Amino acid sequence: MKNRPPYALGSVDNALLVLHMLRDRGRVQVTDVAGELGIARSTAHRLLSMLVYRDFAVRDEDHTYLPGPFLASAPAIPGGSALRDLRARARPAMESLCARVQETVNLMVRVGTEVRFLDSVECPRLRHVTDRRGTILPARLASGGKALLAALPPDEVLALYPDLTPRDRAALTRELDEIRLSGLALNIEGTERGVSAVGAAVRNGGGVAVAALSISIPSDRFAPEELGTYVEELRHAVSEAERALAGFPG
């Protein structure tokens, strides 16, 4: 029999109960959560807002909350130990890159047509892009996701997107061809207003793209004259990470 922990954290327990509600009901509103848990509407709203922020829930135009992409997504690399190993090996390169560019650095993997952020090193500046761990974004919009898609053969990429219009497929093909030539991908407010990013794939010793690194920057600091510096430092970090991942499985 399971016993309630003697030092249970009420806020954590409530967040987990909301996840149960999302799983079992498929959709909930603030009033549902407040009534079910016996908490104030403002508290229920804060709980749901945090779950949306971490991709455990999404909110539609009717202010109804639905299960988010994190609940439906599967790891790109089997086994939690492999993901922990990937984070541990890439972390020194991420920390060094963050120190050099003074912007937030992210590590992500591709899961089908999405990318999952495994780790972030936050910039120490007062105004910066915040920790993205756990975030899931469309791969064809995120900078690291584009870099990872570009590492695939073109026919495999198109097979991932059977419902794209011919025009969108042609545009995606052109963009990925350019990324294959340069090795770098840009996201200029494609996933979040006010945030821009530059990303690149990270390969293991066998040449397989197993992850991507990105630098996330407030758009008003993402000046064209600074791009060359970001690119140079990102390439240096990728090389450092790839040396650390020489024996990592693909």
N, C-alpha and C positions, 0 to 999 in steps of 0.2 A: 504494500500500500504506500502511495506517495503522500508524504506529509509536507505541509507548507513550511518553507524555510523559516527559522526563528527570526531572521533579520531580512525579511522580504522587502523589496523595493516596490512600493505601490505604483509609482509611475511606470516602471518597467513592466510590472504585471498587467497594468491597464493597456499598455501598448501591445503586449502579446495577446491580450484578450480581443483587442480590435482586429488584429491579424486573423484570429479565429473567426470573428464575425465576417470579415471580408471573404475568407475561404468558404464559409458555410452558406452565406447569404448571396454572395456575388456582388452586392451593392449596398451601401449604407449611407445614411445622412448624419449630420451632426446630432440631430435630436435622437436618432436611434442609439448612437453611442452613449450620449448623456443619460438616456433612460436606462439602457442596459447595465451600465456601470455605476449608475447613481452618482454622477459627477456633474459639475456645472457645464453648460454649453461652451463656455469659453475654454475650459480645460479640454473638452472633447475636440474642439476646433484645433487647439494646439497639438494634440496628439496626432490628429489626422494630417495636419500640415507637415509635421516632422516625417510621417510615413510617406507623404508625397515627395518631400525633399530627398529621401533616401530610396525612392523608386519602389517602395512596397505598395504604394497606392497611387492612383491618378484621380483627378477631379474633372468631371465633365461640365458642360455649360449649364446644367441644371443644379450644380452644386452637390451632386451625388458622387460618392467616392467608390471607385472600383478597384479590384486587385491590380497592382502595378506590374511592370515588366520584370522586376526582380523575382516575383513569385513564380513566374512562368519560365524564367531563363535557367539554362543549365550551364555548368562550367565548361569552358572551351578545352581545358586540360583535365583529364580524369584524375580524381584524387586530390584531397585537400593538401597532402604533403607536397605534391608537385607545385601547387600554387604558392604555398609557403616558401618553397625553395626558390621559385621564380622571383618572388618579392625580395627575399633575402639577398639574392645575387645581384639584383638590379638596384637595390637601395643605395649603395655607396655612390654609384654614378648619378643617381637622382639627387642626392644631397649635394654633391659637388656642383652639379649643373644649377641647382637652385641658388647656391651661394654665389655662383659667378654671374648669373643673369638677374638675380633678385626678383624672380617671378615664380609662381607655383608650377611645379613639375608633376606630371602624372604618368602612371604605368597602367596600360590596359591590354586586354586580350579580346579577340573577336569571338563572338558566339553567333554563328549564322550571319544574319544581317544586322546584328547589333554589336556594340563594344561594351565591355564591362570594365569599369575603373577598379583596379586592384589596390592601388596605393597612390598616395599623394604626399608631396613634401611642400608644405605651405610657405609662401613667401613671407618674410618677416615685416614687410612694409605694412603701414597702417591700413592702406586700401589695396586689397589684393583679391585674386580669385580664390575662393575658399576650397577646403578639402572636398574632393570629388569621390572618395572611396564609396563603392557600392552603386554609384551612378551608372545607368545604362542609357546609351544613346544610339541613334541610327548610325550604322557604320559609314554610310555614304555621305553623312554630314559632318561627323567628327573628324578632326585632322588625323588622329591616330588610326581611326577606322578606315579612312581613305587610304592611308599608307599600307594597311594590312590587306585591303582589297586589291590594291595595285600589285601586291606580292603574289596574287593568284593568277593563273592563266586566264585570259579574257573570256573564254567560253565558260569557265567555272563561275566567274563573276556574273555573267548574264543569266546563268542557270539559277542563281540566288534571287534574281529579280524578274520572274516571268511576267509580272503584271505591269511592268513599266511600259509607258507609251514608247513608240519608236523614237520620238524626239528626245525623251528623257534617257533612253538607253544610249542613244548616240552621244548625248551630252556627258553621261557618266563614262562612256568609253573614252572620249577625248580627254576628260580630266584625268582618268587613271593612266592613260598613255603618257601624259605630261609628268605625272608623279613617278612613273617608272623611269623616265629619263633623268629626273632631278633627284629622286629618292626622298623628296620632301612634299608634305601636303599642308595646305592652309585651310583654316575654318574661320571665316570672317563673319562672326555673328550668325552662323548657320544653325547653331543649336541653342544659343542664348543671347539675348540682346545685351550689348555692352561687353561681351567677352569674345576675344579672338584667340587663335591658337595656331601653332606650327607643330607638326608631328612627323615622326619617321619610324619605320619598322625596325625591330631589333631581331637579329637572326642568331640561331645557335651555331655550333661548330659544323653542322651539316648543311648550313645555308638555308634552313627553314625559318621563316618569319614566325616567331612564337609569341611576340608581344610588340607593343609600340610605346614609345616615349613621346610626350608632348609637353610644350610650354604653354600655359594658359595666362593670358595677359588682358588687363582691362583695355578695351578697344581704344580709348583715348590716349593710351601709352604705346599703342602698337603702330608707331610711326614708320613709314616706308624706309626712312634712312636707318632705322634700327634693325630691320629685318636681316641684313647681312650678318650682324652680330649674333642674333638668335640662331640663325642657320649654322654658323660656324661652331657655336657652343653646343648646339644640339648634336651635330655630327660627332663632335668630340665625345659627348656623353654616350652616344650610341656605340661608338668604338669601344669605350670603356665597359659598357654593359655587355657587349658581345664577347669580349675577352672573358668576362665572368661567367657567361653562359655557354662556354665552349663545349662542356659536356652535358648540357641540358637536353632532355629528349625532345624530339619534334613530333 
